[in-house]
Structures are given as C-alpha cells and as structure tokens.
Amino acid sequence: MSQLGLLPRRAWTALLSQLLRLPCSSCIQAVRCHSQGTRDLSPQQMVVREKILDLVVSCFKRHGAMGMDTPAFELKEMLTEKYGEGSGLMYDLKDQGGELLSLRYDLTVPFARYLAMNKVKKMKRYHVGKVWRRESPTIVQGRYREFCQCDFDIAGQFDPMIPDAECLKIMCEILNGLQLGDFLIKVNDRRIVDGMFAVCGVPESKFSTICSSIDKLDKMAWKDVRHEMVAKKGLAPEVADRIGDYVQCHGGVSLVEQMFQDPRLSQNKQALEGLGDLKLLFEYLTLFGIAEKISFDLSLARGLDYYTGVIYEAVLLHTPTQAGAEPLSVGSVAAGGRYDGLVGMFDPKGHKVPCVGLSIGVERIFNIVEQRMKTFGEKVRTTETQVLVATPHKNFLQERLKLIAELWDAGIKAEMLYKNNPKLLTQLHYCESTGIPLVVIVGEQELKEGVVKIRSVASREEVAIKRENLVAEIQKRLSES
C-alpha cells in the first residue's frame, strides 16, 4: 500500500479505470446466480409444472370452483397479526406513495380481504399464484422464498363438516391423480389443540407460541420440540410432559371416541366441540370412501393464527427414489383448515363469513415428480408441435409459408425451419429430436401433381394426398394417435 500511495494522481486514475473494468467476484456471482430461494424453470421443467397445475385446477373446477386473483402485494396492516410467528417472515416493501406494503405471504388472507371488501357471503373459488416468505430456503425439500400455491376455498354458512369433508376428498383426488405414492392426511381441530393446552396447564398467553412449536413435530423429534418449549419459551417441564402424552396419539374415529372419554380433555368445552365435529367429519369421509386415508393426529397444530376449527395436512408415506438412495424428505404436500374468523377481521362491522380451504404444495410435488423422472429416465417434449412443414428442394420457402399458414388457420400446431433452403435430412432430424410426429413435404413433383406427402416420423412411411385434403387428413391422423 505504501508503494501505491506514492503513485502520481494520473497513474492512480489509470489504475482505477482498469480495476473498474474487471468484474469483481460478487459481480460474477450475481451473473451466475439468481436470488437465494428462487429458481428459473427450463422449458422441460415448465412442461412438468403445467401438467401438475392442469391436473390440480381441473380437479378444482370439477368441484365447482371459480377462478380469481389478487395483487402480489397488500397493505402491510392487512397482513400483520394474521400469521402468528410467521408474520416475521413477510417481505416488506419500502414506503411507496405513503403506503407501507408487503408481498403476500399466502393466498388465504388476501381472499378473506376480498370477501370483506366486496361483501361476498358465499363463494367457492380456486387461486393459483406466487407467494413470498423470507425464510431460510431448503431447496432439496422444495422450500423456497418465492413459490407457487394452488388454493381451493369454500366461503359461506353451511351445515357442519360438509364443505370440510369435500376439501379432504379433493386432496385425495389430486394426490391419487398425481401418482406420488401412498399418502396419509392428518386431521385435528384447533379447538382440540387449544383445549389440550388448557387442560395441560399452558398459560393462555402462550397458546400461539406453543402451537407454533408443536407444528414443528413433522420436522423435529419430540425431545427437541420439548426443549424449545421449556428452554426457549418458558413452559414448565411438567406441562410440556403432559402435552407430550397427547401429541403422540394418532388413529381413526376410535381415537376420537377415546378422547371423548379422556378424564382431562372431556372437561374442556372447546375440545368437546372439536371432537364432535371430527366424529361427524369421519362419517362423511366414510361415505366418500376415503376414511382409511385420514388419521386423527393430536400432534397436528398448523401454527397459523387464523385457523379456528378442523385442520389437516397431507404427507407422503414414501417417495420414489433410486435403489439405495436416501428418500426425498419434502414434508407436507397439501394442507388447510377452517378459518371462520378471518373475514371478520377485515370487515368494519366485524361480520363473519365462515371459510374452509386447502392449499396444494406445488413446489414440493414438482421436486418429487422431477426426481422420479430423472430416476426412470423419462423424457419431456418441450413443445406440442404436431407437424413440420418441410421440402427437399431449394426455393420452396413460399410454398412452405402457404402450407404452414393453412395449418395454423385450421388450429394445427405446426413449425418450419427458418431457412430459405434447409436440407431435408436436417428437417427430419429436427422432428426426431423434438418429438414432432408428422412431416408435410412439398417439392417440385408434388407441386406439379397437386399433392403433398405426409410422412410419419416414427414409421418413416410416406403417403401422397391431394393438396385440398391436407387439413382433413392431418386432423384424422392426430385424432387417431
């Protein structure tokens, strides 16, 4: 540094200008990587993602849901105090025109705000959109800071547990349709959770924070959760132990009956209401033929503050992996519950609209499907092109353009190579590499005879047909394939 300090000013200027031209390591890193916890999706990945979303949305529509959307950001005051400890994970935006804004944390709170603002008392909707959470991303588990959610919700006053049962049926239909392997849907009720806390001796002021700890039992062992509750949150050890006796219980409707007889829990009015609804829920689930997929699990807490009744979470019992490889741990792949008080928080007069809903974990499901495809070497077509318009001769661009325009106008997905005089072999290789099933060939002989050739890429068979019959012949072939 002493030697550099002796450089004349002109030399310093020249040296700095050279240094400024060199990319620093952080600049190189910025070019190489996007923000941590986000991802780019390749065309191959988008095909897989769209198939998943198509299956999910078609199920929502089959159950009568209407699509809707909300802004990517909301007034910060609209989102705060709705998520419990999750509120600390919201992405806040700087003051813009006098408004403090935050990126939406989920799709449920904006939906409740929409219902209140528009005085909607009854609605069945679905919503697919991105949400943002400022948490430590674990990419291998499909946990990102920016991710897509697929929500289905039923808003309105209805007889108990009928909409709730339908939400669980939808979960089963989607997970069966995605063929991810065996799964289980854990069910509990926030009234049972709060009742359990009360009879175990948890101070009411600690209900929310202890609920948040219990919610981690799918990721942490009980001893670690107990340590967090006692050492970090100040819960008495004997209270934590009483909670431990409950949260290790899981089963079917027989466990619901057993909890009705529990000497402590049966003394709590809230818990009894929750148990009564769960008993009715299991009756409907049996009629839907899905009761064997549902487990009453007292460890399920769902830490979000807005849940008021039945809560549920779907987990995969195993995921397809390569022989000898570690199973892919992804946590829950779908979750939801009842939130009867949320709409009232946005209504000036506090009018409530009961709601129940579910959210599909698209990113986690996508990770599983992607890994399965790699394991089994499955290939993906990145386009849906059905026909390539080709020629074996030079100076036939105009004829190809006329042909492809005719195909496009008929709704046929078609391509051609963007060269005046492409080689026929190059055109055929392009079909093979991209999976295009048919080639329409026009050349000098075909032009004279008023025909075109249709070539099957798979069998390499060619047939000449009249030019005016081209569209009908291609549509016939595509309908048969």
N, C-alpha and C positions, 0 to 999 in steps of 0.2 A: 504493500500500500504506500510506503514511503517513496518508492520509485515512481509509482503512478502519480503521486501528489506533486512531483516535480515536472510533470508534463506541461508544456505550454497549453494555453486555452484552446488554440486551434486544433492541436493534437487530441485534446480531450473531446472536442466536438466530433472529430472524425471517428474516434474510437466508439463513442456513444452511438453514433449513427449506425456503425457496423453491428454493435450489440443489439440494437433495436430491430435490426433486420432478421436476427437469429430467433427462431421460435424457442421460447423457454419451455421447460419440462411441463409446467402447468398448462401452457397453451396446447402443447402436443396432446396432453391428456384430455383436454377439452374437446379436441378434434376427434380423438379416438372414442370417447365415451359420452353417453348422454347422462342425465341426472340419475343419481343412485336411486334405485327403487322404481325406475320406469323402464320401458322397453320399446324397441322397434319391432314391428312384426313384418316378416318377409311375406311375399305373395303365397308361398306354400303354407305358412302359418295362418294367413288370413283365410285360406280355404277351409282349414280345420276349424278355425274360430267361427266362421259364418255357419258352418254345418251345425255346430253346437248351439249357436244362437237361434238358428232356424227351428231346431227341434224344441228348444225351450219356449220360444214365442208361439209356435204352433200349438203347444200344449196350453199355454195361457189363453189363446184365442178359442180353443176347443171348450174351455170352461167359461166363455162369455165375457172375457176381459176386453176393455177398450184401451188403446194405447194413449200415452200422454208424455209430456216432457216438462222439465222445469229448468230454470237457469243454472249454469255451472257454479255461480256464487250467489250467496244470500246475504242479507244484513246480518252482521255478526251477532247482534242482540237476538235475532230469530233462532240462532243455532245454540247459543250458550245455555248451559244448565239443562240440556236435553239428553246428554250422553253420559252423565256421571264423570268418572275419571277420564273417559275418552275425550272430553272437551279439550283437554290439554294437547290433543293430537291434531286439532284443527289447523289448517293452513290459513293464517290471517293475511289479508291484503292491506297495503298501505291506504291511508285516507285518500279516497278518490271523490272529489267534489263534495266533501263534507260528510261522506258516508263511510263507516267502518264496515268492511265486508270480509267474508270468509268463504273459501271454497267449500262446496257441500261435502259433508262427511259421510252421508248416506243418502238414500232416496226416500226414506220414510218421513223424516222431519219436513222436507220441502213439500211432500204430498199432504201432510197434515196442515201445513200453512196454506196450501192451495184450497183445500176443503173449507177452511175457516174464512179465507178471503172471499171466496165465491159463494159462500153459504150453501155448499153442497151437502146434503144429508145422507145421500145413498149413492154408492159408486163401486163398480168392480173394475179395477184398472191394472195394466201392466206398464212397466217403465224399464227401458234398457238405457243405461248411461254411465258415464265415468264419475267416480268419486275420488277424493284425495284424503290421505291420512299421513300425518307427519310422524311416522313411527320407524323403528329400525327394520328395514326390509330383510326378509329371509327368502331369497328367490327360489331356493330349492323346494320350499313349502308353498310356493305360489303366493307369497305375501308381498305386496308391492305398496308403494306410496301413492301411485296412481293406478286405479284398476276399474274394471267394468262390473257393474252389478245388474242383475235381472230380477226385478221385484214384481210380485203379484200381491194385490191387497183387495180386501172386501171391506168397504165402509158402510155403516148403516146399522139400524136397530133390528136385530133378527132374534129368533128363538135360540137359546143357548146351544153352543157347540156344533151347530150345523155348518156354518162357514169355516170353523176351525178344523173340522173333520175333512172338509173339501181341500183345504190348504195342504193337509198331510197327504191326501190322495194325490194331489198334483205333484208333490215332492216325489212320491213313489213312482208315478208315471214317468217323470223326467229321468230319474236315476235308473229306472229299468230301461228306458229308451236309449240312454247313453251307453248302456252295457259296460259299466265301470267295474263290475264285480259285485259281490254281496255287500249289503249296506244295512245299517240299523238307524232308526230315528229315535233319539232320546227325547222324552217328553217330561215336563214338570210344570209347575204353576208358581208364579211369583208370590201368590198368596200363601202357598205352602212353604216357600223359601222364607218369607218374612215371618210366618208362624213358627217355623223351625228355629229361626234366630231368636224370636221372643221367648219360646219355652226353654231354650238353651241358656238364656241369660245374656244375650248380646244387647248392649245399650242401643236404643232406637237411633241415636245419632250416628252409630257405626254400621247400620244396616247396609247402606250403599257401598261403603268401602270394603266391608267383609264379603258382600255379594261379589264384588269385583275380584276378590282373592279366590273365592270358591269357583268362579268362572274359569280359572286357570287350571283346573284339575284335569282337563284333557291334554295339557302340555306339561304339567308338573306332578310329581309324586305328592301324596297327601302330607308326608313329613315336611316337604318344602313349603307347601301351602300353609300348613300349621305354623311353621317358623315365621312366615311372613305375617300372619295374623297376630301372633303373640309378640314377636320381637320388633316388628316394624309398625304395627297398627295398634299395639297396646291392649290386645284382647287377653283376658285372664286365661291361663293354661287349661283350667278345668272346663271353661266354657268352650274352648276350642276342641277339647276331647269329646264333649257332648255332641258338638256338631259333627265330629268325625264318625260317631256311631250312626248318624243318619246318612251322611253323604256316601257311604259305602254300600247303601242299599239300592238295588235295582231289580226290576222284574216286570210282570204284566199286571193285569187287572187284579190278580190275587194280592199283590203288594199294596194296591190301593185299599183293598178291604182290610189288609193287615194294619195299615196306617190309621184307619178309622178306629181301630181298637188300641192304638198306641196310647199308653197312660198319660203322656205329656202332650203329644200333638193333638189328641182328641179334645183337649181342653181349650184349644185356641179356635175362635170363631172363624178367623180368616182362613186358617188351614183347612177347616172342615168344608168351607165353601169351595176351596180349590179342589179338594178330594172329591166332592160331589160332582163338580164339573168334569173331572177326569174320568170318573166312573161312567158318566153319560157319554163322554167322548169315546171311550173304548167300545161302547155299544155300537156307535155309528161306524167306528173303524172296522168292527167285525162284519157289519153289513156291507162295507166297501171291500171286504176281503183282504185287508192289509194289516190286521191286528198283530200278526206274527212278526211284522217288520218294526213294531213300535215297542219301546221299552220305557217304563216309568222309572226315571233315574233321578234320585234325590240330589245328586251332585251337580245336575244341570242348573245353572243360575242365570246365564245371559245377563252380563253386567250392565247393559244399557238401562238407564234410569226410566225410560218411558214405558217399559213393559209392565202390565198390570195383572195379567192372568196367565193363561196357558202359554208356555214357551216350548220350543222344540229345536232340535239340531240333528242333522243327518251326518253320519260318519261312515266311511268305507271300512269294512272289516279286513280287507286286504286289497292291494293294488297289484296289477300285473307287472312283473319285473323280470329281468333276465335271471336265469338259473344261477343261484349263488349270490346274487346281488342283494343289497340291502333294500327292504321295502321302502317305497316312497312315502314319507310321512307328510301328509298335507292338512291334517286337522279336519275341521268340518267342511263339507262341500255344499251345505244348504242349511239355512236356519231361519227362525222367525218367531212370531208370537202375537199375543193380543196386547193392544195399546189403546185402552178406552179413554184415557185422559189427555192424550197429546193434542188433539184438535182443539179442545177447550182452552189450552194454553195460548192459542193464537186468536181466540175469539174475544172481543172486548167484553162481551156479556158472559163469557165462560161456558157457552153452550157446548155440550159434549157430543161427539159423534163416535160411537164405538167402532173400533177397527181391528182387523186381524190380517196378518200378511206373512209373506215368506220372501227370502232372497236366495238366489242360486249363486254359488261361488264359482263364477265363470273362469277366473284365472287359475284356480286350483284344479278344476276339471280339465282345463286346457293343458296344464302341465302333465296331468296323468295320461291324457289321450296322446299328447306329443311323445312322451316317453314310450308308451305302448307301441306307437308307430315305428319309432327307432328300433325298439327291441325286435319287432317282427318284420322289419324292412319294408314297411308299407310305403308306396309312393303316392304322391299327390299331384293331380293335374291342377295347374295354376290358372288355366283359362277354361272356358266352356265351349271353345270353338268347335263347331261341328263339321265345317267344310273348309278346305283350302282351294282357292281358285288358282290353277296352275297352267303352264304352257311349256311345250318342248321347243318352241321356236322363238326367234328374235322378232322384235317389232310387233308384239301382240299385247302391249300394255293396254291399248284402247279397248280391245275385246275383253280383257280380264276386268277392266273397270266397269264395263257394261254388265258383265255377268255378275260381279260381286254386288253391284247396286241392286240388281234384280233380287238377289238372295236376301240382302239386308231389308229391302222393302217388304219381303214376304215373311220377315221375322226370323230368318235363319241366321245363326251365329256363324259368320264367315270371316276369313282372313285371306290376304295375299301378301307375297313378299314385296317390299318397297324397292324393287329394282326394275329397270326397263327390260333387261334381258337375263333373267335368272336361269341357271341350269336346272333341268328337270330333276336331276339327282339331288341337288341341293334342296329343292322344294319338297321332294319325297322324304328326305332325311329330316326336314323340319317337322313334317307330320308325325314321323315316328318318335322323335324326341319330345314332342309336346302332347302326344296322345290324340291328335286330330283323327277321327275315324274315316272320313271320306275326302276324296280329291275330285274336283271337277276339272277336266283337262280339255282345253280348246287349242287346236292347231290348224295348219293350212288345210289338211284333209277334212277335218271336222267342219271347218267353215264352209268349204265347197259343198259338203253333203247336207248342211243344215242340221248337224247333230253336235252333241258334246259327249265326252266319255266320263263315266262315273267309275272311280277306282276305289275299291275297299282297301284301306291301308293294311289291315290285318291279314287278309287272304291274298292280296295283290291281284285280285280278279278285276277285270275291266269290262264294262258293257257300254255300248253306244246307244243313246236315246235321242229322240227328236228334241231340238232346241226348245220348242214350246212346252214340252212335257217335263222340263228340268225340275222346276219347283215342286211339282206334284210327286215326282219320283223320289226326290230327296226327302220330302216330308213323310212319304210312305216308309222309306228305309229307316228314318230316325224314329218313327213311331214303333217300329218292329224291334229296334235294338234295345 
